[in-house]
Amino acid sequence: MTNALTAAAAGFGTGLSLIVAIGAQNAFVLRQGIRREALFAVVAICALSDATLISLGVAGVGAVVVAWPSALTVIALIGGVFLLGYGCLAARRVFRPSASALRVEAGSGGSRRRAVLTCLAMTWLNPHVYLDTVFLLGSVAADRGPLRWTFGLGAVLASLCWFVALGFGARLLSGFLARPSAWRVLDGLIAATMIALGATLLAGA
């Protein structure tokens, strides 16, 4: 039971670290939350898409490891390098932040259909989402062995909590997340988590 809770907590923390980063998808969800336009649909699309991709990552990478046990070492090495690189990029943003934070000012409204199509495009046409959810989370989950699905469940829960909080708490979070300093703090936490996970994977490879 303790091991399962640890795996779920690790999945939650890893998933949150990958999801909570300044980007087009988060900016879009935040804007929709502020405008209260197609909010439920947008949050549902983001959370369900992440759940699907995370499941594919856990299942796909896990299946490779079962068929070829030595693949775990290769996956750990590649995943560790990617995680370290991801962490270094987040650390770089701490010291060299973007010129602008999330622009969350209210603008002209749009149709529900347009909001849904935009959300789908930002989610499924973003190559980074496949690296984050399928490969990175899949490789870290594979390292958990039989508990990889528990780890994946924790990551799915992190995604759900984040998008619900970002969308439905947008009016409360907008002032905070509009400040570049807020994202520097978040990026600092992301950098520390990713570098620690990458080092752990490489050390155990």
N, C-alpha and C positions, 0 to 999 in steps of 0.2 A: 504493500500500500504506500509506504514511504517512497519507494523507488518510482512508483507511478506518479505520485504528486510532484516529485522532483523533476521527472521528465516533462510533465504538463507545465510546470512553472518555467522550465527552461524553454519550452516551445513558446509559451506566452511572451517571455522576455525577448527571445530571438525574433519572433514575428513582429512584435511591437517596434523593435529597433529597426527593422527593415521597412515597416510601413510608415512610421512617424518620421517623415523627411519632407522638406519643402519640395513641392512639385506640382505639375499641372493638375493631377487628379485630386490631391488634397485641396488645392485652391478652388477647384470647381465645386467640390462637395461643400466647402465652407461658404462659397458664394450662394449656392442653392439653399443652404441652411439659413443664411441671412435673409434671403428673399422669400423663403418658405414656398419654393416652387418645385413641384415634383420631388419633394425631399425623400419621401418614403421609398419611391422607385429608385432614386439615385443611390441611397444608402444600401438598399437591398441588392442592387446590381453589383456594387463594389464588394460587399461582404460575401455574396454568393460566388462571385467570380474568383475571389481570393480562396474561398473554401475549395472550389473546384481545382484551381491550379496547385494549391498546397497538397491536395489529395493525389493529384497526378504526380507531383514531385516525390511524395512519400512512397507511393506505390511503384512508380517507375524506377527510382534509384534503389528502392528496397528490393525490387525484383532482380535487378542487375547483380546486387550483392549476393542474393540467394543463389543465383545461377553461377556466379563467378566470385567466390569469397575474397579472392585477392584484389578484386575491384575496389573493396572498401579502402585499401591503402591508397590506390590511385585517386579515388574520389575525395578522400580526406586531404590528400596533398593539394589537389586542384581547388577544392572548396576552401581549404585553409588560406591559400594564396589569394583567392578572390575576396575572402572575408577581410584579410589584412589590407588589400587594396581598397575595399569599400570603406574600411575604418579610416584609412589614411586620407581618403577623399573627404570624409566627414570632418576629420581633424583639420584639414585644409580650410574647409568652410568656416570653422571656428575662428581661425586667424585671418582669413580672407573672405569675409561674408559677401553674399551677393549684394549688388547695389540696391536691391529692393526686396522687401519681405513679400509675403502673400498680399496681393492687392485684393482686398475684400470689399471695396466700396460697392454700394448697391448700384446696379445699372438697369438698363432696360430689360424688361421681362422677355420670356420666350415661351414657346409652346412646350407641353409635356413631352410630345414626341421628339422635339429637338433636343430637349434635356436628356432624354433616355439615349438617343443615338450618340450624342456627344459623350456621355458617360461610358457607353460601350466602346466607343473609339479610343478614348483616353485609357481605358483599361486593357483592351485586347490588342490594340495596335502599338502598345508601348513595349519595345523589346526588353526593357529593364525589368518589367514585371515577371517575365519568364525566368530571367536570371535569378531574381530575388526569391520568388515563390517555388518554382520548379527545381532549379538547380541548387541554389544555396540552402534553402530550407530542406530540400530533399537529401542533400549530402550530410547536413548536420543531423537530420532525423535518422539516416542510415547508421550513423555512429551509435545510436541508442539501441540498436538490435531489436529485440522483441517489443520494446517500448516505443518504437518509432511512431506508431499510430497515436499513442498517448501524447507524444511530443507534437505531432501534427495537429491533434485536437486543441492543444494549448495555443498553437499558432493561429488556428482558425478562430478561436475565442478572442485572441488579441485583435485580430482584424475586425471582428464584429464590434467589440467594445470601442475600438478607435473610431470607426466610421459612424457609429451611433452617437458617440460623444461629440465628434467633429460636426456632424450634420445637425443634430437636434440641440446641441449646446452652442451652436454657431454664434448666436447673439451675445452669449457670455464670453466666448473664447476669441471673438474677432479682434477686440482691442488688444488682447495679449499677443495673439499670433500675428498681428500686423506689425509688431515691433521686431526688427532684425535681431535684437539682443535675445529675444525669446527663442528664436531658431538657433542661435549660437549655443545656448544652453542645451537644447535638445540635440544638436549635432555633436556636442561634447559627450553627452551620454551615449549616443549612438556609436561614436568613435571608440569609446572605451569598451563597450560591449562587443563590437565587431572585432576589434583587435584581440581582445581576450579570447573570443571564440575561435578566431583564426589560429592563434598561438596554441590553443588546446588541441585543435584538429591536427596541426602539424606535429606537435609533440607526441601525439598518440599514433601517428602514422607509422 
